[in-house]
């Protein structure tokens, strides 16, 4: 959690006083309670759809669609209508209204499980994915959970990086009508079949260096091992992918107004061996 002295400011004390009363403090937490009803979409009741998601991370994964599930490549799977509509709306309201965003970045704010970003419904959703996709997620604990809220007209989001987990589950909550670039606004994934080549010799360090990551991308591209998968933003769409795959936020242009801000919610399961065993760092979090 940030303190006021973390933010450079030359304002007079009389100007800072109102900020002191609220900065770094929880002013409001919207209600998002766990429910006795199912929280996942209809896909979770289809054995074929569930099998498609799990098999999509296996060595014999092929591109295919089963209902609202689309396998784009080994370790990259899209689920549309991923949550029950009422659940998606409740989580969107929780992320919009709760004052739990203590991480300030250029163009976006971050809220993290380790800073109190949690609710009964959020944790129920995390556990429900783990149960429904037991063949993929059961071996991996929920190691981090976060939300990012973006400036509507910033044009770009988080730059290329990798997450520290084994599987990242990225869900988009903002309405489709808010997105002015319907074919963009989601996630760009630099996809390779060769996992071993998708890391530098010291990836835990190079993940802090955008030039090193772009050099990694260029090396994979030159070797013919790389293709770009761009998944457009859709409301209530969740994207599961191998956390170590390099990725970045797609181009962003959302309508003006607070209710139209792009919000992504990410559940990260497991811890990758290329990073330390320490708790996931916030700055490695997904777009």
N, C-alpha and C positions, 0 to 999 in steps of 0.2 A: 504494500500500500504506500502511496506517495504522501509526502509531507509538503507543506507550502514552500519550504526553503529549497525543494527540488526544482522549483520553477523560477527561472531568472526574471526578476521584475524590479523596476525602479519606481514604482508607484508610491505615493505618499501613504503613511500609515492610515490616514482617514479614508483613503480609497481602498486599502487592503482589508480594513476591519470587516466589512460585509462578507468578503471572501473567506476570511478566517473562520467565520461562523458555519460555513458549509463545506469548504474544501477538504477532500479526503474523508468525508463523513457520510454515513448512510442517512439520507433524509427521508427516503420512501422506498418501500419494497412492495411491488404489486403482488397480488395473490395469484399463486399458481400451484394449487394443492394437488396432491396425488388423487387419483380417481379409482373407483372399482371397475370402471369400464376399460375396454381395450384402448390403448393409446396409439398403436401402430395402424397403418392403413390396411386395406383388404389384402394386399400382397402377402402379408405375414400369415394369413390363413391358407395360403396356397403352397402346398409342398413343392410344386414345380418352381414357383417363383423363388422360394427360399433356397432350394437346391441350386438355382441359377446363380444367386448371389454368392453362395459358398464356393461353388465350382469355378466362379469367375476369378477366384484368387488361386486356383490350383494350377498345376503344371500343364494341364490339357485344356485350359480355358480357351474358348472361341468367342468371337463376336456374335451375339444373338440377343433377341428380345423375348421375354416371357412375361406377358401382361404388362405391368408398369415397370418391370425391371429390364434394364439394358446393360449388357456387358460390352464395354467399349474396348477392352484389352485385358490382359492378365493383370489383375489387381486394380482395375478401374471399373466400377459398377455404379450406375445411376438408378435411383428408385424415385419415380414420380408418385405423387399423392402418398408420400412416405408415412405421414402421420394422419390420424383422424383429424378432420377439419377443425373441430372444436379445440383439439389439443394444439394444433398449429396456431390458431388464433390466440389461445391463452398464452402460449410461449412468446408469440410476437408482442403481445401487450406487456408481458413481464419484462422482456428485453427493452421495449420502448420506454416504459414508465419507471422502472427501478433505477435508483441512483447508486449503481454499483460499479460504475466505470471509473476506475482510479488510474488507469494507464492512458496517458495522453501521447498520441503520435501525430505525425504530420498528416492531417486529413482524416483521422479516425480515432476512436476511443476503444479501449479494451477492458473487458471485465472477466475475471478469472475465478475458478473454483477456490483457489487458495486465498483469495481476497473476499470470500463470502458470496460469490455468484452461484447461488444454488437455490433450489426449491424442491418441494416434494414431487412435483410433476416433472421437473428436469431430471431428477435422479431416477424416477420411474421410467422415463423414456430411455435413459441410458441402460438401465437394467433390462428393459423389454427388448431392445435391440440385441443385447447380449444373450438373452434366452432364445429369441427367435433365430438368431444366427449363431447358435452354439457351436456349430462346426467350424466357424471362423473366429468368433470372439470369446468363447468360453475360456480359453487358456490365458486370456489377457485381461488384467484388471483395468478399470477406468483410471487412467493416470493424470488426465487433465481435462478440463471442460472450460470453454470460453465463448464469449460473444464479442464481435466487433461491430461497431456502429460508425458509418462513414458519412463524410460530407457528401451531399447529394450531387455536387457538380465538380468534384475534384478531378475526374477524368481517369484516375488510376488508383489502384489500391496498394496492397503490400507487394513488395518486389520479390523476385525469385528467392526461394528458400526451400528447405525440407523440414518436416516435422520430426520430433524426437521419438514418436511412437512406433508401433508396428502397423496399426490400422487407424486411419483418420476418417471420421464420419462428419461430413460437412453439410449442414442443412440451411436452406435459405427461407426466410420468413416474410420478407417484404412482398407486397402484392405485385402482380404482374403489371397492373395499370401504372404503377409508379416507375417502372423501368422504361426509359425512353429509347434505349437501344436493345430491343428484344433478343437479338442474336448474340448479345454480349452480356457483360455484367456478372459473369459467373467465375469460373476458374480455368486457367490454362495449365495443363499438365505436360511436362516434357517426358514423354513416355519412351521407355526402352524395355525390350524383352530381357536384356542382359542386366540383372540386378547388380552384379558385381561391378559393372562399369558405371553404375549410377551413384558413385561416391568417389570422392577424392581420397588421397592417402591419409589425410587427417580431416575427415568431414566435419567433425565437431568444431574445428577451427574455421574451415572454409565456409561454413554456413553463416559466418559473420561477415564474409567478404564477398560482395556481389560480383566483383571482377573475377574472383576465383570460380564462382559458380557459373558465370557466363563462359569462362574458359572450359569448364567441364561440359557445358552444353555444346560448345563448338567442337570439342573433341569427339563427343558422341555422334554429332551430326556428320563430321568428316568421315567417321568410321561406318556411316550408314546405319547406325544402331538407334537412331532417334526419330521420333515423329511427334508432332504437337497435337495434343487433344484439347480442344477448347469446348468446355461444357457451358452453354448459356444459362443465365439465371432464370429460374422459374420458381414461383411461390410453391412451398411445400415440396420441393425437390431436395433429396438427400444424395450426396455423392460419397461413396466409400472408395478409398484408394490406399495403396501401399504408402505409408507415411514417408518413406525415404525417397519417393519420387519427387524430383524438383517441380515446383509449382509456384504460380503467382496469381493474384487477382486479375480478372479480365478488365477490359476498359469499362469505366463506370460513367453513366449519365442517367441519374434518376430525377424525377420531378422535384421542384422546390417544395419545402415544407417539412416539418419535423416528422410527420407520420409517413413520409415517403422515403426516409433515409434507408439505405441498404443495410440490412442486419444479417450477419451470418452467425450461425451457432455451430460449434464444433465439439465433438466428443472424441477424445483420443484414447485409444486402448493399447496397453503394453508399452514397452520401452525398447527402442532399437539398440542393438549391440554396438553400433558405431558411435553412440553417444555414451556419456558416463551414466552411472547408475543413480545419479542425483535426480531430484525432482525436475520435471521439464521446465525450462526457462520460458518466461512469458514471451520474450522476443522471438522465440522460434515458432510461435503459434501460427495457425493457418489463416488464409484469407477468407 
